[in-house]
């Protein structure tokens, strides 16, 4: 599996599909390896904006990428109902889980974009504390 993760990151500069998958893996690593698909979309977009990147991830693109990551054995997903403040019955969503967060982190911890994001986030929190 680690070779598949490395391949995703190696190809992200030349492939939109791989860029989306890499960004999803980064966000899952930032959030302890588990997020609702609807949250992944927002988190990837926030991640990109923080780094000054253009281009919004759409839900359908995220869904296709998660399905591909699942075929590769990197993530698993489960259709469930997410609680909601608006709807008492909840909202249908897909819970996405990294199958081996520790293994994926060995690649992501060395990733330039991930490192830059962490530094920017730490600087922002430092400013808030001062």
C-alpha positions in Angstrom: 0.0 0.0 0.0 2.8 2.5 0.8 4.0 2.3 -2.9 0.5 3.2 -4.0 0.5 6.2 -1.7 3.9 7.3 -2.9 2.8 6.9 -6.5 -0.2 9.2 -5.8 2.0 12.0 -4.5 4.6 11.5 -7.3 1.9 11.9 -10.0 0.0 14.8 -8.5 1.8 17.5 -10.5 0.8 16.0 -13.8 -2.7 14.6 -12.9 -5.7 16.3 -11.5 -7.0 12.9 -10.3 -3.8 12.3 -8.3 -3.8 15.8 -6.9 -7.3 15.3 -5.5 -6.4 12.0 -4.0 -3.2 13.5 -2.5 -5.1 16.4 -1.0 -7.7 14.0 0.5 -5.0 11.9 2.1 -3.4 15.1 3.5 -6.7 16.2 5.0 -7.4 12.7 6.4 -3.9 12.7 8.1 -4.7 16.2 9.6 -8.0 14.9 11.0 -6.9 11.6 12.6 -7.8 9.5 9.6 -11.6 9.8 9.6 -14.0 12.3 8.1 -17.4 12.5 6.5 -17.1 13.0 2.7 -19.0 16.3 2.9 -16.4 17.5 5.4 -13.5 16.3 3.2 -14.7 18.6 0.5 -14.7 21.6 2.8 -11.4 20.7 4.4 -9.6 20.2 1.1 -10.9 23.5 -0.1 -9.7 25.2 3.1 -6.4 23.5 2.9 -5.9 24.7 -0.7 -7.0 28.3 0.2 -4.5 28.4 3.1 -1.7 27.5 0.7 -2.9 30.1 -1.9 -4.0 27.5 -4.4 -6.9 28.0 -6.8 -9.6 25.6 -7.7 -12.4 24.3 -5.6 -13.0 20.6 -5.1 -16.5 19.5 -5.9 -18.4 16.7 -4.1 -18.6 14.5 -7.2 -14.8 14.8 -7.7 -14.2 13.9 -4.1 -16.6 10.9 -4.3 -14.8 9.5 -7.4 -11.4 10.0 -5.7 -12.5 8.3 -2.5 -13.9 5.4 -4.6 -10.5 5.1 -6.3 -8.6 5.2 -3.0 -10.9 2.5 -1.7 -10.2 0.3 -4.8 -6.5 0.8 -4.0 -7.1 -0.3 -0.4 -5.9 3.0 1.1 -9.3 4.0 2.5 -12.6 2.4 3.4 -16.0 4.0 3.3 -19.4 3.4 4.7 -22.7 5.0 3.9 -24.2 6.3 7.1 -26.4 9.0 8.5 -24.6 12.0 9.9 -26.2 14.0 12.7 -27.5 17.5 11.9 -28.6 20.5 13.8 -31.1 21.2 11.0 -32.7 17.8 10.4 -33.6 15.6 13.3 -33.4 12.5 11.2 -29.8 13.3 10.1 -28.2 13.6 6.7 -27.0 10.7 4.5 -23.3 10.9 4.0 -20.2 8.7 3.6 -17.8 8.1 6.4 -14.3 7.8 5.0 -11.5 6.1 7.1 -7.8 5.7 6.4 -7.1 2.0 6.5 -3.5 2.5 7.9 -3.0 6.1 9.0 0.5 5.4 10.4 1.7 4.0 7.0 0.2 6.9 5.1 1.7 9.4 7.5 5.2 8.1 6.7 4.7 9.5 3.2 2.6 12.6 4.1 5.0 13.8 6.9 7.7 14.3 4.2 5.3 16.1 1.8 6.2 19.7 1.1 2.6 21.0 1.0 1.7 19.2 4.2 4.7 20.7 6.0 4.0 24.2 4.7 0.4 23.9 5.8 1.4 22.8 9.3 3.8 25.8 9.6 1.1 28.3 8.4 -1.4 26.8 10.9 1.1 27.0 13.7 1.9 30.6 12.9 -1.8 31.5 12.9 -2.4 29.9 16.3 0.7 31.6 17.7 -0.7 34.9 16.6 -4.0 34.2 18.3 -2.2 33.3 21.6 -0.3 36.6 21.6 
